[in-house]
Amino acid sequence: MNTRRTLLAASVAALALSGCANLGGNPWTTLIDGATGLDNWSRVGDANWRADTQAGVIVADQGKAGFLVTPKSYKNFEIYAEFYAEADTNSGIFIRAQDPKVVGADTSYEVNIWDIRPDPTYATGAIVGFANVPVPVVHKAGGRWNTMEVTAKGNWVMVKLNGVVTSQMVNDKFAQGPFALQFGPGVKGATGGAIKWRKVMVREL
């Protein structure tokens, strides 16, 4: 009897250890780091995306609007990104894009980076049209390096800026698609500040 109990306890312990070993999930895929160029992306629009190898970043600072789009489609995933923006930079991460050649807030979820957005309801850290941020704006990215984390699982999406949850939602409008990095027009179409990405990683859940 004692032997059976010992074997049972050992089996439970082994299962627990096995579960802990799997907590890390799937491996991360690095799409941008200090050594990568633009090979992992498709370009849409006229933004002047380029690799600054000295600074170890991908940057855009001119053009009316443009995107770097992943060739691969994602359904359930985590994105981790490190970026630098100015206060007037209009950028963001568009997830589950329905048409990789025409990316926009009407055909994807737009996780915004824009401190001085004319309608501050969907400023930095918001999911435009779906999940707002506090007004007056408290989550700002301008003038420094930041981290952004986006988690999408089923109809649930959560956004973190510098480790703080800024918005989350339950919505099933867009189920799957590529994601894209934006360089957008500034206020009233003026050219805003540069966007720089030094690390972008994704893993499927």
Secondary structure, DSSP 8 states (H G I E B T S, - for coil): -HHHHHHHHHHHHHHHHHHHHTTT-S--EEEE-TT--STT-EEEES---EEETTTTEEEE--SS-EEEE-SS-BSSEEEEEEEEE-TT--EEEEES-S-TTS--TTSSEEEEE-TT-SSGGG-TT-BTTTB---SS-----BTEEEEEEEEEETTEEEEEETTEEEEEEE--S---B--EEEE---GGG-----EEEEEEEEEE-
